[in-house]
Amino acid sequence: MVELGAIFLVLVSSIFTAAGMIGLKCGARGSVSHILKNKWTWLGFLLQLISILLYLLALRQEELSVLYPFAATSYIWATLFSRYYLREVISRSKWLSLSGIILGVMLIGFGS
């Protein structure tokens, strides 16, 4: 039986992963010393750390082969966050690709 709590942790972890990447992207402007002093860079690192800790908690409860595909949802969140927060343009091919990720995660989820 699949541990739904572990899947939930991975899904939340994927949100933190994507949010962390947005923070890192916002902090990645300027010189290296500016990047290291930027609050967005450190927020991105913190969110990534939280993501890793949640993922580790999930791995204690369920097999990696079951959980890992759900980590792919971070691509979905990152695209949505970059569209909303960074005002990036998302092409049709990216939307189609995200649909494929969603379908793949659903198929693996139902197959477990």
LOMI-505513 format. One line per field, with one value per atom (N, C-alpha, C): residue number from 1; atom name; x, y, z. Coordinates in steps of 0.1 Angstrom, whole numbers. Atoms other than C-alpha are relative to their C-alpha. Layout:
residues N
num	(NUM; ...)
atomo	(CA; ...)
east	(X; ...)
north	(Y; ...)
up	(Z; ...)
***
This chain:
residues 112
num	(1; 1; 1; 2; 2; 2; 3; 3; 3; 4; 4; 4; 5; 5; 5; 6; 6; 6; 7; 7; 7; 8; 8; 8; 9; 9; 9; 10; 10; 10; 11; 11; 11; 12; 12; 12; 13; 13; 13; 14; 14; 14; 15; 15; 15; 16; 16; 16; 17; 17; 17; 18; 18; 18; 19; 19; 19; 20; 20; 20; 21; 21; 21; 22; 22; 22; 23; 23; 23; 24; 24; 24; 25; 25; 25; 26; 26; 26; 27; 27; 27; 28; 28; 28; 29; 29; 29; 30; 30; 30; 31; 31; 31; 32; 32; 32; 33; 33; 33; 34; 34; 34; 35; 35; 35; 36; 36; 36; 37; 37; 37; 38; 38; 38; 39; 39; 39; 40; 40; 40; 41; 41; 41; 42; 42; 42; 43; 43; 43; 44; 44; 44; 45; 45; 45; 46; 46; 46; 47; 47; 47; 48; 48; 48; 49; 49; 49; 50; 50; 50; 51; 51; 51; 52; 52; 52; 53; 53; 53; 54; 54; 54; 55; 55; 55; 56; 56; 56; 57; 57; 57; 58; 58; 58; 59; 59; 59; 60; 60; 60; 61; 61; 61; 62; 62; 62; 63; 63; 63; 64; 64; 64; 65; 65; 65; 66; 66; 66; 67; 67; 67; 68; 68; 68; 69; 69; 69; 70; 70; 70; 71; 71; 71; 72; 72; 72; 73; 73; 73; 74; 74; 74; 75; 75; 75; 76; 76; 76; 77; 77; 77; 78; 78; 78; 79; 79; 79; 80; 80; 80; 81; 81; 81; 82; 82; 82; 83; 83; 83; 84; 84; 84; 85; 85; 85; 86; 86; 86; 87; 87; 87; 88; 88; 88; 89; 89; 89; 90; 90; 90; 91; 91; 91; 92; 92; 92; 93; 93; 93; 94; 94; 94; 95; 95; 95; 96; 96; 96; 97; 97; 97; 98; 98; 98; 99; 99; 99; 100; 100; 100; 101; 101; 101; 102; 102; 102; 103; 103; 103; 104; 104; 104; 105; 105; 105; 106; 106; 106; 107; 107; 107; 108; 108; 108; 109; 109; 109; 110; 110; 110; 111; 111; 111; 112; 112; 112)
atomo	(N; CA; C; N; CA; C; N; CA; C; N; CA; C; N; CA; C; N; CA; C; N; CA; C; N; CA; C; N; CA; C; N; CA; C; N; CA; C; N; CA; C; N; CA; C; N; CA; C; N; CA; C; N; CA; C; N; CA; C; N; CA; C; N; CA; C; N; CA; C; N; CA; C; N; CA; C; N; CA; C; N; CA; C; N; CA; C; N; CA; C; N; CA; C; N; CA; C; N; CA; C; N; CA; C; N; CA; C; N; CA; C; N; CA; C; N; CA; C; N; CA; C; N; CA; C; N; CA; C; N; CA; C; N; CA; C; N; CA; C; N; CA; C; N; CA; C; N; CA; C; N; CA; C; N; CA; C; N; CA; C; N; CA; C; N; CA; C; N; CA; C; N; CA; C; N; CA; C; N; CA; C; N; CA; C; N; CA; C; N; CA; C; N; CA; C; N; CA; C; N; CA; C; N; CA; C; N; CA; C; N; CA; C; N; CA; C; N; CA; C; N; CA; C; N; CA; C; N; CA; C; N; CA; C; N; CA; C; N; CA; C; N; CA; C; N; CA; C; N; CA; C; N; CA; C; N; CA; C; N; CA; C; N; CA; C; N; CA; C; N; CA; C; N; CA; C; N; CA; C; N; CA; C; N; CA; C; N; CA; C; N; CA; C; N; CA; C; N; CA; C; N; CA; C; N; CA; C; N; CA; C; N; CA; C; N; CA; C; N; CA; C; N; CA; C; N; CA; C; N; CA; C; N; CA; C; N; CA; C; N; CA; C; N; CA; C; N; CA; C; N; CA; C; N; CA; C; N; CA; C; N; CA; C; N; CA; C; N; CA; C; N; CA; C; N; CA; C; N; CA; C; N; CA; C; N; CA; C; N; CA; C)
east	(8; 0; 9; -7; 13; -3; 1; 19; -4; 4; -2; 7; -7; 15; 13; -13; 48; -1; 3; 34; -3; 3; 20; 12; -13; 54; 8; -7; 70; -6; 7; 44; 2; -3; 49; 15; -14; 86; 3; -2; 83; -4; 4; 65; 11; -12; 94; 12; -11; 119; -2; 3; 102; 1; -1; 98; 15; -14; 135; 7; -6; 144; -3; 3; 125; 8; -8; 143; 15; -14; 177; 0; 0; 167; 0; 1; 158; 13; -13; 191; 12; -11; 212; 3; -3; 216; 11; -11; 248; 13; -13; 283; -2; 1; 291; -1; 1; 296; -14; 14; 262; -9; 9; 246; 1; -1; 260; -5; 5; 248; -15; 14; 213; -9; 9; 184; -8; 7; 167; 8; -8; 196; -1; 1; 195; -14; 14; 157; -1; 0; 162; 7; -7; 187; -8; 8; 165; -12; 11; 135; 4; -6; 157; 3; -3; 168; -12; 13; 132; -5; 4; 125; 7; -8; 153; -4; 4; 142; -13; 13; 106; 2; -3; 119; 6; -6; 140; -10; 11; 110; -9; 8; 91; 7; -7; 118; 1; 0; 117; -13; 13; 81; -3; 4; 80; 13; -11; 102; 3; -5; 122; -7; 6; 107; -14; 13; 73; 0; 0; 81; 7; -8; 106; -8; 8; 81; -8; 8; 61; 9; -9; 92; 0; 1; 87; -10; 10; 58; 7; -7; 84; 2; -1; 87; -13; 13; 50; -1; 0; 53; 9; -10; 84; -5; 5; 68; -12; 10; 37; 5; -6; 57; 8; -8; 80; -9; 10; 50; -6; 7; 33; 10; -9; 63; 10; -11; 89; -5; 7; 64; 7; -6; 81; -11; 10; 63; 2; 0; 54; -6; 4; 52; -9; 9; 27; 7; -7; 53; 4; -2; 61; -13; 13; 24; -3; 2; 22; 9; -9; 53; -5; 5; 38; -12; 11; 7; 5; -6; 28; 6; -5; 45; -12; 12; 10; -5; 5; -2; 9; -9; 30; -1; 1; 28; -13; 13; -9; 1; -1; -2; 9; -8; 26; -7; 7; 5; -11; 11; -24; 6; -6; 0; 7; -7; 16; -10)
north	(-12; 0; 12; -12; 34; 10; -9; 59; 14; -12; 89; 12; -10; 110; 3; -2; 105; 7; -7; 115; 15; -14; 146; 8; -7; 155; 3; -2; 151; 12; -10; 173; 14; -12; 200; 4; -2; 196; 6; -5; 202; 15; -14; 235; 8; -7; 246; 0; 0; 235; 11; -10; 257; 14; -13; 286; 4; -3; 283; 4; -3; 284; 14; -14; 316; 10; -9; 331; 1; 0; 320; 8; -8; 335; 15; -14; 368; 5; -4; 368; -1; 2; 360; 11; -12; 395; 7; -7; 414; -8; 7; 404; -11; 11; 373; 5; -5; 393; 5; -5; 410; -12; 12; 376; -6; 6; 362; 9; -8; 392; 3; -3; 393; -9; 7; 384; -11; 10; 365; -12; 12; 342; -8; 7; 333; -6; 5; 329; -13; 11; 306; -13; 11; 285; -6; 4; 283; -9; 8; 271; -13; 13; 245; -9; 8; 233; -6; 6; 229; -11; 10; 210; -13; 12; 186; -7; 6; 180; -7; 6; 173; -13; 12; 149; -11; 10; 131; -7; 6; 126; -9; 9; 112; -13; 12; 88; -10; 10; 73; -8; 6; 63; -9; 6; 51; -2; 3; 37; 12; -11; 61; -1; 1; 46; 4; -5; 55; 16; -14; 90; 9; -9; 103; 6; -6; 108; 12; -11; 131; 13; -11; 153; 8; -6; 161; 11; -11; 183; 14; -12; 209; 8; -6; 216; 8; -7; 225; 13; -12; 248; 11; -9; 264; 8; -7; 273; 9; -8; 286; 12; -10; 306; 10; -9; 320; 9; -8; 331; 11; -10; 348; 10; -9; 362; 7; -6; 368; 5; -5; 376; -7; 7; 350; -5; 5; 340; -15; 14; 304; -4; 3; 290; -12; 12; 264; -13; 12; 238; -3; 2; 243; -4; 4; 241; -15; 14; 209; -10; 8; 195; -1; 1; 203; -9; 9; 185; -15; 13; 155; -5; 3; 157; -4; 2; 159; -14; 13; 129; -12; 10; 109; -2; 2; 116; -7; 7; 106; -15; 15; 73; -7; 7; 65; -1; 0; 75; -11; 10; 53; -15; 13; 24; -5; 4; 24; -7)
up	(0; 0; 0; 2; -10; 12; -11; 18; -6; 6; 8; 7; -7; 35; -6; 6; 19; -14; 13; -15; 2; -3; 1; 4; -4; 16; -12; 12; -18; -8; 7; -34; 6; -7; -8; -2; 3; -12; -14; 14; -49; -1; 0; -42; 6; -6; -19; -10; 10; -46; -10; 10; -72; 6; -6; -48; 3; -2; -39; -13; 12; -75; -5; 2; -79; 8; -8; -50; -5; 6; -65; -13; 12; -98; 3; -4; -82; 6; -6; -63; -9; 9; -93; -10; 8; -106; 6; -4; -104; 2; -2; -93; 10; -9; -74; 15; -14; -42; 3; -2; -47; 1; -1; -53; 14; -13; -20; 11; -10; -1; -2; 3; -17; 9; -9; 6; -8; 8; -23; -2; 1; -27; 12; -12; 9; 3; -2; 9; -9; 9; -21; 6; -6; -3; 12; -11; 28; -5; 6; 7; -6; 5; -10; 11; -12; 24; 6; -5; 36; -9; 10; 4; 2; -2; 10; 13; -13; 46; -1; 2; 36; -9; 8; 9; 8; -8; 34; 9; -8; 57; -8; 8; 28; -4; 4; 18; 12; -11; 53; 0; 0; 46; -12; 13; 10; -9; 9; -18; -9; 9; -40; -13; 14; -72; 0; -1; -60; 1; -3; -48; -10; 8; -73; -12; 11; -102; 5; -6; -79; 2; -1; -75; -13; 13; -112; 0; -1; -102; 3; -2; -93; -13; 13; -130; -3; 1; -130; 8; -9; -100; -5; 4; -113; -12; 12; -146; 4; -5; -129; 8; -8; -104; -9; 8; -131; -9; 7; -151; 8; -8; -122; 6; -7; -103; -8; 9; -130; -13; 12; -158; -12; 12; -181; -9; 10; -213; -1; 1; -214; -14; 14; -250; 1; 1; -262; 2; -2; -263; 15; -15; -226; 7; -6; -217; -4; 5; -238; 8; -8; -220; 14; -14; -186; 1; 0; -196; 0; 0; -204; 14; -14; -169; 9; -8; -153; -3; 4; -173; 5; -4; -165; 15; -14; -128; 4; -3; -128; -3; 4; -146; 10; -10; -122; 14; -13; -92; 0; 1; -103; -1; 1; -111; 13; -12; -76; 10)
***
